[in-house]
Amino acid sequence: MAAAGRGAASNPVDAKLLPKLAESVEVVRFDQPSSFRHILHHAQFVAYQGDALRGCRPGLRFAASMEPKQAAALRALEEVEDGMLLGLGSGSTAAYFIDALGERFRGGLRVTGVATSKASAEQAAAFGIPLLEHVDRPIDLTVDGADQVDPALNLVKGLGGALLREKVVAAASNRMLVIATEDKLVPRLDHGPLPVEVLPLLWERTAAAISAIGLKPVLREAGGQPFVTDNGNLILHCELTGALEPAPLGAALDAIAGVIGHGLFLGLATDAAIAGADGVRMLRPE
């Protein structure tokens, strides 16, 4: 179980109760190797007390002994309620969330998911979480990672190649909770690669049109061959520069025939759980 962390697998009782830890503490700190067992014992205590201790928040905090991505995922799990329709993100941080959610599901939590990639769908299905591709109401909450996060919670996403489905699911959600580590925080979305998903048909001409608005597209490859998304499209990586503002850049990309989607997620995220050495903090758009 990815969310259990080092040492939990050897203790099946503790591993089963680890989801209760996400319900009972705001943040967890592992200052000493022995404290992991202590905190799991605290989770056991809360689990056995049941509703009597519901809402208890001892205020313990994460440190480097626990993967910060796991910390952010466990904090996001606290936002999940029984009966929710959840958007399940893609990538390494979202994978921790799906693992933790899956354990809660096995423990009796009832949720339904909408996956943003085939990999996330397979991961969720392994826990038995029911998945939908057609819904008649908004998604209650989407939990997903990000490659860059600015103070307004505008994002660059999609370096894992699932940007189109991630954006469709985020746009269909009442809330989008971003889970990330502090190194993803940036003052502006003005550096690094921006993934752009394009139709394979005449993709070279689409790349030329992208070049004309000031970007330098490079075809993404995998194993010496063009990388193909779950939707059968190609990805162009375009280096961001400070000379291009995100909002007009996004509009310009949207106007290019052949561009299916891009990794600028503007105005979609409502919350962010950001993990660092001092714990997990919740952010709202500034």
Backbone as numpy.savetxt, mean C-alpha at the origin, in Angstrom:
# Nx Ny Nz CAx CAy CAz Cx Cy Cz
4.03 -16.41 7.90 3.18 -15.22 7.90 4.05 -13.99 7.90
4.02 -13.19 6.87 4.94 -12.07 6.73 4.78 -11.07 7.85
3.57 -10.84 8.33 3.35 -9.80 9.32 3.78 -10.20 10.71
4.08 -11.49 10.92 4.38 -11.94 12.26 5.73 -11.46 12.74
6.66 -11.26 11.83 7.98 -10.81 12.23 8.83 -11.97 12.69
10.11 -11.70 12.93 11.07 -12.71 13.32 10.72 -13.25 14.69
10.70 -14.56 14.80 10.51 -15.19 16.09 9.10 -15.68 16.34
8.12 -15.16 15.64 6.74 -15.55 15.93 6.41 -16.92 15.39
7.05 -17.35 14.31 6.70 -18.61 13.67 6.96 -19.79 14.59
7.94 -19.66 15.51 8.26 -20.77 16.40 7.26 -20.90 17.53
6.35 -19.98 17.68 5.35 -20.01 18.73 3.97 -19.90 18.12
3.32 -21.02 17.78 2.05 -20.95 17.04 0.95 -20.24 17.81
0.96 -20.31 19.12 -0.08 -19.62 19.89 0.06 -18.12 19.71
1.31 -17.63 19.86 1.55 -16.20 19.69 1.23 -15.75 18.28
1.57 -16.56 17.30 1.33 -16.18 15.91 -0.15 -16.01 15.63
-0.96 -16.88 16.19 -2.40 -16.77 15.98 -2.98 -15.52 16.63
-2.33 -15.09 17.72 -2.86 -13.95 18.45 -2.26 -12.63 17.99
-1.28 -12.68 17.10 -0.65 -11.44 16.66 -1.64 -10.43 16.09
-2.67 -10.84 15.34 -3.63 -9.83 14.87 -4.25 -9.02 16.00
-4.40 -9.61 17.19 -4.94 -8.85 18.31 -4.01 -7.71 18.69
-2.71 -7.90 18.45 -1.74 -6.85 18.74 -2.05 -5.60 17.96
-2.46 -5.78 16.71 -2.78 -4.62 15.88 -4.01 -3.90 16.40
-4.89 -4.61 17.11 -6.10 -3.99 17.64 -5.82 -3.25 18.95
-4.75 -3.66 19.66 -4.62 -3.21 21.03 -3.52 -2.21 21.28
-2.63 -1.99 20.32 -1.57 -1.03 20.54 -1.50 -0.08 19.37
-1.12 1.14 19.67 -0.98 2.14 18.61 0.30 1.90 17.84
1.40 1.71 18.57 2.70 1.48 17.95 3.45 0.54 18.87
4.40 -0.22 18.34 5.11 -1.21 19.12 6.61 -0.96 19.01
7.31 -1.00 20.12 8.76 -0.80 20.08 9.46 -2.06 20.52
10.48 -2.47 19.76 11.29 -3.64 20.10 12.71 -3.15 20.39
12.96 -2.69 21.58 14.29 -2.17 21.92 15.29 -3.29 22.19
14.80 -4.42 22.71 15.67 -5.54 23.04 15.12 -6.78 22.34
16.00 -7.72 21.98 15.52 -8.95 21.34 14.45 -9.65 22.16
14.57 -9.61 23.50 13.62 -10.33 24.34 12.25 -9.66 24.39
12.17 -8.38 23.99 10.90 -7.67 24.14 9.85 -8.15 23.15
10.26 -8.80 22.06 9.28 -9.32 21.11 8.37 -10.32 21.79
8.97 -11.23 22.58 8.16 -12.20 23.32 7.26 -11.49 24.33
7.79 -10.45 25.00 6.99 -9.72 25.97 5.76 -9.10 25.32
5.95 -8.49 24.14 4.83 -7.82 23.48 3.81 -8.83 22.99
4.26 -9.97 22.50 3.32 -11.00 22.10 2.53 -11.51 23.31
3.20 -11.59 24.47 2.47 -12.00 25.66 1.43 -10.95 26.02
1.75 -9.68 25.79 0.76 -8.63 26.02 -0.44 -8.84 25.08
-0.15 -9.21 23.83 -1.24 -9.47 22.88 -2.10 -10.63 23.35
-1.46 -11.68 23.91 -2.22 -12.79 24.46 -3.16 -12.32 25.56
-2.62 -11.47 26.42 -3.42 -10.98 27.54 -4.64 -10.22 27.05
-4.44 -9.32 26.09 -5.55 -8.56 25.55 -6.56 -9.49 24.89
-6.05 -10.48 24.14 -6.94 -11.41 23.45 -7.82 -12.16 24.44
-7.22 -12.60 25.55 -7.99 -13.38 26.49 -8.97 -12.51 27.28
-8.66 -11.21 27.42 -9.57 -10.33 28.13 -10.77 -9.94 27.29
-10.63 -10.02 25.95 -11.75 -9.73 25.06 -12.20 -8.29 25.14
-13.50 -8.09 25.13 -14.06 -6.75 25.05 -13.73 -5.89 26.26
-13.36 -6.48 27.37 -13.07 -5.71 28.57 -11.92 -4.74 28.35
-10.97 -5.11 27.46 -9.83 -4.25 27.20 -9.88 -3.64 25.82
-11.02 -3.76 25.13 -11.10 -3.19 23.79 -10.86 -1.68 23.85
-10.02 -1.21 22.96 -9.68 0.22 22.94 -8.44 0.55 23.75
-7.89 -0.42 24.50 -6.67 -0.17 25.26 -5.52 0.13 24.32
-4.78 1.21 24.58 -3.64 1.58 23.74 -2.46 1.88 24.63
-1.62 0.87 24.92 -0.51 1.07 25.83 0.51 2.09 25.34
0.55 2.40 24.03 1.46 3.41 23.55 2.86 2.90 23.29
3.05 1.61 23.18 4.36 1.06 22.83 4.69 1.43 21.39
5.99 1.42 21.06 6.37 1.94 19.75 7.33 1.01 19.03
7.28 1.04 17.70 8.15 0.22 16.88 9.56 0.77 16.85
10.53 -0.10 16.73 11.91 0.29 16.43 12.44 -0.59 15.33
13.74 -0.53 15.07 14.31 -1.16 13.89 14.18 -2.67 13.90
13.95 -3.28 15.07 13.85 -4.74 15.13 12.66 -5.26 14.35
11.61 -4.46 14.21 10.48 -4.83 13.36 10.58 -4.04 12.07
10.36 -4.72 10.96 10.37 -4.06 9.66 9.37 -2.90 9.67
9.81 -1.67 9.38 8.87 -0.53 9.41 7.65 -0.73 8.51
7.82 -1.42 7.40 6.67 -1.67 6.53 5.61 -2.49 7.26
6.06 -3.43 8.09 5.12 -4.22 8.88 4.38 -3.33 9.87
5.12 -2.40 10.47 4.52 -1.50 11.44 3.41 -0.68 10.81
3.67 -0.13 9.63 2.65 0.66 8.94 1.45 -0.20 8.58
1.71 -1.45 8.16 0.62 -2.35 7.79 -0.27 -2.68 8.99
0.35 -2.93 10.14 -0.43 -3.24 11.34 -1.26 -2.04 11.78
-0.70 -0.84 11.63 -1.48 0.35 11.99 -2.69 0.50 11.06
-2.48 0.23 9.78 -3.60 0.31 8.82 -4.67 -0.70 9.15
-4.27 -1.85 9.66 -5.24 -2.89 9.98 -6.24 -2.43 11.04
-5.82 -1.48 11.88 -6.72 -0.97 12.91 -7.91 -0.21 12.31
-7.78 0.22 11.07 -8.85 0.97 10.43 -9.89 0.06 9.79
-9.65 -1.23 9.78 -10.55 -2.18 9.13 -11.65 -2.59 10.09
-12.88 -2.57 9.61 -14.03 -2.98 10.41 -14.75 -4.14 9.73
-15.44 -4.91 10.54 -16.16 -6.07 10.03 -17.16 -5.65 8.96
-17.21 -6.41 7.88 -18.15 -6.15 6.80 -17.67 -5.19 5.74
-16.45 -4.69 5.87 -15.94 -3.72 4.91 -15.65 -4.33 3.55
-15.79 -3.50 2.52 -15.29 -3.80 1.18 -13.96 -3.07 1.06
-12.87 -3.82 0.87 -11.53 -3.27 0.94 -10.83 -3.33 -0.41
-10.14 -2.25 -0.75 -9.23 -2.26 -1.87 -7.87 -2.74 -1.39
-7.34 -3.75 -2.03 -6.08 -4.37 -1.61 -4.97 -3.94 -2.55
-4.02 -3.17 -2.03 -2.96 -2.62 -2.84 -1.95 -3.66 -3.29
-0.94 -3.19 -4.00 0.09 -4.06 -4.54 1.46 -3.56 -4.08
2.43 -4.46 -4.11 3.78 -4.10 -3.72 4.15 -4.68 -2.37
5.39 -4.46 -1.95 5.92 -5.11 -0.76 5.24 -4.64 0.52
4.93 -3.36 0.64 4.28 -2.87 1.86 2.84 -3.36 1.92
2.12 -3.29 0.81 0.75 -3.79 0.78 0.70 -5.29 1.08
1.74 -6.01 0.70 1.76 -7.45 0.96 1.75 -7.73 2.46
2.44 -6.92 3.25 2.38 -7.09 4.70 0.95 -6.88 5.20
0.27 -5.90 4.66 -1.11 -5.64 5.08 -2.00 -6.81 4.73
-1.87 -7.36 3.53 -2.72 -8.47 3.12 -2.47 -9.69 4.00
-1.21 -9.94 4.35 -0.90 -11.05 5.25 -1.58 -10.86 6.60
-1.45 -9.65 7.17 -2.05 -9.39 8.48 -3.57 -9.46 8.39
-4.15 -8.92 7.32 -5.59 -8.99 7.11 -6.04 -10.44 6.98
-5.26 -11.24 6.27 -5.61 -12.64 6.10 -5.68 -13.39 7.41
-4.76 -13.10 8.31 -4.81 -13.75 9.63 -6.04 -13.32 10.40
-6.40 -12.03 10.31 -7.63 -11.56 10.96 -8.85 -12.24 10.34
-8.82 -12.41 9.02 -9.93 -13.06 8.34 -10.09 -14.50 8.83
-8.98 -15.19 8.96 -9.03 -16.56 9.47 -9.54 -16.60 10.91
-9.34 -15.48 11.63 -9.80 -15.40 13.01 -11.25 -14.97 13.16
-11.94 -14.71 12.04 -13.36 -14.40 12.11 -13.78 -13.07 11.53
-12.83 -12.19 11.20 -13.19 -10.91 10.59 -13.78 -11.18 9.21
-14.92 -10.53 8.90 -15.56 -10.72 7.61 -15.33 -9.48 6.75
-14.59 -9.66 5.67 -14.36 -8.58 4.71 -14.40 -9.17 3.31
-14.55 -8.28 2.33 -14.47 -8.63 0.92 -13.44 -7.71 0.29
-12.69 -8.21 -0.68 -11.63 -7.42 -1.26 -11.80 -7.17 -2.75
-11.17 -6.08 -3.20 -10.97 -5.80 -4.62 -9.47 -5.66 -4.80
-8.87 -6.57 -5.53 -7.41 -6.59 -5.67 -6.94 -5.68 -6.79
-5.77 -5.07 -6.60 -5.21 -4.16 -7.60 -4.21 -4.83 -8.52
-3.97 -6.12 -8.32 -3.05 -6.86 -9.20 -3.32 -8.34 -9.06
-2.83 -9.09 -10.01 -2.97 -10.54 -9.93 -2.23 -11.09 -8.71
-1.05 -10.51 -8.41 -0.28 -10.98 -7.26 -1.05 -10.76 -5.96
-1.66 -9.60 -5.80 -2.44 -9.33 -4.59 -3.67 -10.22 -4.51
-4.29 -10.48 -5.65 -5.44 -11.37 -5.68 -5.06 -12.78 -5.24
-3.94 -13.26 -5.72 -3.50 -14.61 -5.33 -3.17 -14.66 -3.85
-2.54 -13.62 -3.33 -2.18 -13.58 -1.92 -3.43 -13.58 -1.04
-4.40 -12.75 -1.38 -5.63 -12.68 -0.60 -6.43 -13.98 -0.71
-6.48 -14.55 -1.90 -7.24 -15.78 -2.11 -6.67 -16.93 -1.30
-5.36 -16.91 -1.06 -4.73 -17.97 -0.27 -5.26 -18.01 1.16
-5.76 -16.86 1.65 -6.37 -16.81 2.98 -7.87 -17.07 2.93
-8.42 -17.19 1.74 -9.85 -17.39 1.60 -10.66 -16.12 1.53
-10.00 -14.97 1.45 -10.72 -13.69 1.37 -11.48 -13.63 0.05
-12.79 -13.44 0.08 -13.54 -13.34 -1.18 -13.18 -12.06 -1.93
-13.07 -12.17 -3.26 -12.65 -11.05 -4.09 -13.70 -10.75 -5.15
-13.85 -9.46 -5.44 -14.80 -9.01 -6.45 -14.10 -8.20 -7.52
-14.64 -8.22 -8.73 -14.20 -7.33 -9.80 -15.32 -6.42 -10.26
-16.52 -6.67 -9.77 -17.68 -5.84 -10.10 -18.40 -5.52 -8.79
-18.59 -4.23 -8.51 -19.26 -3.82 -7.28 -20.30 -2.76 -7.61
-21.33 -2.67 -6.75 -22.41 -1.71 -6.98 -22.42 -0.61 -5.93
-21.32 -0.45 -5.22 -21.19 0.60 -4.21 -19.73 1.00 -4.08
-19.45 2.13 -3.44 -18.05 2.53 -3.27 -17.29 1.54 -2.39
-16.02 1.42 -2.64 -15.13 0.65 -1.76 -14.95 1.45 -0.47
-15.07 0.78 0.67 -14.99 1.48 1.96 -13.60 2.04 2.22
-12.59 1.24 1.99 -11.22 1.62 2.34 -10.25 0.89 1.43
-9.32 1.63 0.84 -8.22 1.01 0.10 -6.93 1.27 0.86
-6.13 0.24 1.03 -4.83 0.35 1.68 -3.77 -0.02 0.67
-2.85 0.91 0.42 -1.84 0.69 -0.61 -0.57 1.45 -0.25
0.53 1.05 -0.84 1.80 1.72 -0.63 1.99 2.88 -1.59
3.17 3.48 -1.55 3.47 4.60 -2.43 4.98 4.69 -2.61
5.39 5.24 -3.74 6.82 5.44 -4.01 7.28 6.82 -3.56
6.38 7.80 -3.61 6.65 9.14 -3.08 5.35 9.69 -2.49
5.49 10.46 -1.40 4.34 11.07 -0.73 4.70 12.52 -0.41
3.92 13.49 -0.90 4.22 14.88 -0.58 3.32 15.35 0.58
3.50 16.56 1.10 2.73 16.99 2.27 1.22 17.02 2.06
0.76 17.17 0.83 -0.68 17.13 0.53 -1.18 15.72 0.29
-0.33 14.73 0.52 -0.62 13.32 0.25 -0.88 13.05 -1.22
-0.32 13.88 -2.09 -0.23 13.50 -3.50 0.89 12.48 -3.62
0.75 11.58 -4.56 1.64 10.42 -4.61 2.24 10.21 -5.99
3.40 9.56 -6.00 3.87 8.82 -7.17 3.77 7.36 -6.82
3.07 6.60 -7.65 2.88 5.18 -7.43 3.11 4.42 -8.73
3.22 3.11 -8.59 3.21 2.27 -9.77 4.54 1.72 -10.23
5.60 1.88 -9.44 6.88 1.32 -9.88 6.85 -0.20 -9.88
5.86 -0.79 -9.20 5.68 -2.23 -9.28 4.92 -2.66 -10.52
4.38 -1.70 -11.28 3.72 -2.02 -12.54 2.22 -2.15 -12.46
1.62 -1.89 -11.29 0.16 -2.07 -11.15 -0.59 -0.75 -11.07
0.01 0.33 -11.59 -0.53 1.66 -11.37 -1.96 1.85 -11.88
-2.31 1.28 -13.01 -3.64 1.52 -13.57 -4.73 0.95 -12.66
-4.59 -0.30 -12.29 -5.59 -0.91 -11.40 -5.56 -0.24 -10.03
-4.38 0.13 -9.56 -4.30 0.82 -8.27 -5.09 2.13 -8.32
-4.98 2.87 -9.41 -5.68 4.15 -9.50 -7.18 3.95 -9.64
-7.60 2.98 -10.42 -9.03 2.70 -10.59 -9.65 2.35 -9.24
-8.98 1.50 -8.48 -9.51 1.10 -7.18 -9.50 2.27 -6.20
-8.42 3.05 -6.18 -8.35 4.20 -5.28 -9.45 5.21 -5.58
-9.70 5.46 -6.86 -10.72 6.44 -7.26 -12.12 5.96 -6.91
-12.30 4.66 -6.76 -13.61 4.10 -6.43 -13.82 3.95 -4.93
-12.90 4.51 -4.12 -12.92 4.29 -2.67 -13.33 5.53 -1.90
-14.01 5.32 -0.79 -14.33 6.42 0.11 -13.08 6.94 0.81
-12.15 6.03 1.11 -10.89 6.40 1.76 -9.75 5.64 1.10
-8.62 6.31 0.96 -7.39 5.64 0.56 -6.35 5.90 1.63
-5.96 4.85 2.32 -4.95 4.93 3.37 -3.62 4.44 2.80
-2.64 5.34 2.76 -1.32 5.01 2.25 -0.47 4.47 3.39
0.22 3.37 3.16 1.16 2.84 4.14 2.55 2.92 3.53
3.48 3.54 4.26 4.81 3.77 3.70 5.80 4.02 4.83
7.05 4.08 4.48 8.12 4.40 5.41 8.56 5.84 5.19
9.26 6.39 6.18 9.60 7.81 6.16 10.43 8.22 4.94
11.18 7.29 4.38 12.02 7.63 3.23 11.18 7.95 1.98
9.89 7.63 2.03 9.01 7.94 0.89 8.47 9.37 0.95
8.66 10.07 2.07 8.18 11.44 2.20 9.09 12.40 1.44
8.50 13.25 0.63 9.26 14.22 -0.16 8.55 15.57 -0.07
9.29 16.67 -0.17 8.63 17.99 -0.16 7.84 18.25 -1.43
8.31 17.69 -2.56 7.62 17.88 -3.84 7.78 16.61 -4.67
6.83 16.37 -5.56 6.94 15.23 -6.49 7.74 15.70 -7.71
9.05 15.79 -7.54 9.86 16.40 -8.60 11.13 15.63 -8.94
11.17 14.35 -8.56 12.36 13.57 -8.91 11.97 12.10 -9.04
12.88 11.32 -9.61 12.67 9.89 -9.74 11.80 9.53 -10.93
11.69 8.24 -11.21 10.90 7.81 -12.36 9.40 7.88 -12.11
8.68 8.34 -13.11 7.22 8.32 -13.11 6.77 7.26 -14.10
6.12 6.19 -13.64 5.65 5.17 -14.59 4.42 5.64 -15.35
4.40 5.36 -16.64 3.27 5.70 -17.50 2.89 4.43 -18.27
1.66 3.99 -18.12 1.19 2.78 -18.81 0.64 3.18 -20.18
1.13 2.50 -21.21 0.75 2.86 -22.58 0.29 1.62 -23.34
-0.56 1.87 -24.32 -1.02 0.81 -25.21 0.16 0.33 -26.06
0.32 -0.99 -26.24 1.43 -1.47 -27.08 1.36 -0.96 -28.52
0.15 -0.80 -29.06 -0.01 -0.32 -30.43 0.64 1.05 -30.60
1.62 1.15 -31.49 2.29 2.42 -31.79 2.86 3.09 -30.54
3.37 2.29 -29.63 3.87 2.85 -28.38 5.03 3.83 -28.62
5.77 3.61 -29.71 6.88 4.52 -29.99 6.38 5.93 -30.26
5.23 6.04 -30.94 4.66 7.36 -31.20 4.10 7.98 -29.92
3.55 7.14 -29.06 3.11 7.63 -27.76 4.29 8.17 -26.96
5.42 7.44 -27.02 6.63 7.89 -26.33 7.11 9.23 -26.88
6.99 9.40 -28.19 7.39 10.67 -28.80 6.52 11.82 -28.31
5.22 11.56 -28.16 4.32 12.59 -27.65 4.63 12.93 -26.20
5.02 11.93 -25.43 5.41 12.17 -24.04 6.70 13.00 -24.00
7.62 12.72 -24.89 8.86 13.50 -24.96 8.56 14.97 -25.27
7.54 15.20 -26.07 7.20 16.56 -26.48 6.70 17.43 -25.33
6.25 16.82 -24.23 5.81 17.63 -23.08 6.90 17.76 -22.03
8.11 17.31 -22.35 9.25 17.56 -21.47 9.75 16.39 -20.67
9.22 15.19 -20.90 9.69 13.99 -20.21 10.58 13.17 -21.12
11.35 12.28 -20.52 12.24 11.40 -21.29 11.84 9.95 -21.02
10.93 9.41 -21.82 10.43 8.06 -21.55 11.43 6.98 -21.95
11.52 5.97 -21.09 12.35 4.79 -21.35 11.48 3.56 -21.16
11.47 2.67 -22.12 10.66 1.46 -22.03 11.16 0.57 -20.90
10.26 0.19 -20.00 10.62 -0.72 -18.93 10.75 -2.13 -19.47
11.81 -2.81 -19.02 12.05 -4.18 -19.46 12.16 -5.10 -18.26
11.95 -6.37 -18.51 12.13 -7.42 -17.50 12.72 -8.63 -18.20
13.90 -9.03 -17.77 14.55 -10.17 -18.41 14.90 -9.92 -19.86
15.22 -8.69 -20.20 15.59 -8.37 -21.57 14.42 -8.19 -22.52
13.20 -8.30 -22.00 11.99 -8.15 -22.82 11.13 -7.02 -22.23
10.28 -6.40 -23.05 9.39 -5.38 -22.50 8.54 -5.94 -21.36
8.46 -5.17 -20.30 7.60 -5.53 -19.17 6.14 -5.36 -19.59
5.32 -6.37 -19.33 3.91 -6.34 -19.70 3.07 -6.33 -18.42
2.16 -5.37 -18.31 1.32 -5.25 -17.12 0.24 -6.33 -17.10
-0.46 -6.41 -15.98 -1.59 -7.34 -15.87 -2.67 -7.05 -16.91
-2.67 -5.83 -17.44 -3.66 -5.43 -18.44 -3.17 -5.63 -19.86
-1.95 -6.17 -20.02 -1.40 -6.41 -21.35 -0.77 -5.18 -21.99
-0.48 -4.15 -21.18 0.11 -2.93 -21.70 1.59 -2.83 -21.37
2.23 -1.76 -21.85 3.64 -1.51 -21.60 3.80 -0.37 -20.60
4.98 -0.27 -20.02 5.29 0.80 -19.07 6.47 1.62 -19.60
6.31 2.93 -19.61 7.41 3.85 -19.89 7.78 4.54 -18.59
9.04 4.49 -18.23 9.52 5.22 -17.07 10.00 6.59 -17.52
9.45 7.63 -16.90 9.74 9.01 -17.30 10.33 9.74 -16.10
11.53 10.27 -16.24 12.18 10.96 -15.14 11.50 12.28 -14.85
11.11 12.47 -13.58 10.49 13.73 -13.17 11.56 14.80 -12.98
11.23 16.03 -13.27 12.11 17.17 -13.01 11.30 18.26 -12.34
11.98 19.11 -11.59 11.30 20.18 -10.88 10.64 21.19 -11.78
10.97 21.16 -13.08 10.40 22.15 -14.01 8.94 21.85 -14.35
8.45 20.66 -14.00 7.09 20.25 -14.36 6.25 20.09 -13.11
5.18 20.85 -13.01 4.28 20.74 -11.87 3.38 19.52 -12.03
3.10 18.78 -10.94 2.35 17.53 -11.04 0.97 17.67 -11.68
0.18 18.67 -11.29 -1.19 18.76 -11.81 -1.23 19.01 -13.32
-0.54 20.02 -13.84 -0.56 20.19 -15.30 0.12 19.04 -16.04
1.13 18.43 -15.41 1.79 17.28 -16.04 0.81 16.12 -16.16
0.07 15.86 -15.10 -0.91 14.79 -15.15 -1.97 15.03 -16.21
-2.42 16.29 -16.32 -3.42 16.62 -17.34 -2.86 16.45 -18.73
-1.59 16.82 -18.93 -0.97 16.68 -20.24 -0.83 15.21 -20.63
-0.47 14.38 -19.68 -0.36 12.94 -19.96 -1.72 12.35 -20.27
-2.73 12.75 -19.52 -4.08 12.23 -19.75 -4.58 12.57 -21.16
-4.07 13.65 -21.73 -4.54 14.09 -23.04 -3.85 13.40 -24.20
-2.83 12.58 -23.93 -2.08 11.92 -25.00 -2.76 10.60 -25.36
-3.13 10.46 -26.62 -3.69 9.20 -27.10 -2.63 8.10 -26.97
-3.04 6.98 -26.42 -2.10 5.89 -26.20 -1.66 5.76 -24.75
-1.79 6.84 -23.97 -1.51 6.77 -22.53 -2.74 6.21 -21.84
-2.57 5.11 -21.16 -3.68 4.44 -20.46 -3.78 4.93 -19.02
-2.65 5.25 -18.43 -2.63 5.72 -17.04 -1.23 6.14 -16.67
-1.12 6.85 -15.54 0.20 7.27 -15.07 0.23 7.24 -13.55
1.42 7.33 -13.01 1.61 7.14 -11.58 1.44 8.36 -10.71
0.91 9.46 -11.24 0.59 10.62 -10.41 -0.80 10.40 -9.80
-0.86 10.24 -8.49 -2.11 10.06 -7.76 -2.36 11.35 -7.00
-3.14 12.23 -7.59 -3.34 13.57 -7.05 -4.73 13.69 -6.43
-4.77 14.00 -5.15 -6.05 14.18 -4.48 -6.79 12.90 -4.17
-6.15 11.76 -4.22 -6.82 10.49 -3.97 -6.61 9.97 -2.54
-5.43 10.17 -1.98 -5.14 9.67 -0.63 -5.79 10.55 0.42
-6.42 9.93 1.40 -7.07 10.65 2.49 -6.29 10.57 3.79
-5.47 9.53 3.96 -4.70 9.31 5.18 -3.40 8.61 4.79
-2.43 8.69 5.70 -1.18 7.95 5.50 -0.66 7.48 6.85
-0.26 6.22 6.92 0.42 5.67 8.08 1.90 5.56 7.72
2.71 6.41 8.32 4.12 6.52 7.96 4.97 5.96 9.09
5.77 4.95 8.79 6.58 4.27 9.80 8.03 4.72 9.72
8.61 4.91 10.90 10.03 5.26 10.99 10.60 4.73 12.29
11.82 5.15 12.62 12.49 4.66 13.82 11.74 5.05 15.09
10.98 6.15 15.06 10.26 6.61 16.24 8.83 6.12 16.29
8.44 5.25 15.38 7.10 4.69 15.42 6.31 4.99 14.17
5.00 4.85 14.27 4.09 5.09 13.15 3.27 6.33 13.45
3.22 7.26 12.53 2.39 8.45 12.69 1.38 8.51 11.57
0.22 9.02 11.91 -0.85 9.17 10.93 -0.83 10.59 10.39
-0.89 10.71 9.09 -0.87 12.01 8.42 -2.17 12.25 7.68
-2.56 13.51 7.61 -3.67 13.95 6.79 -3.14 14.97 5.80
-3.81 15.23 4.71 -3.32 16.21 3.73 -3.17 17.59 4.36
-2.06 18.24 4.05 -1.83 19.61 4.55 -2.50 20.62 3.61
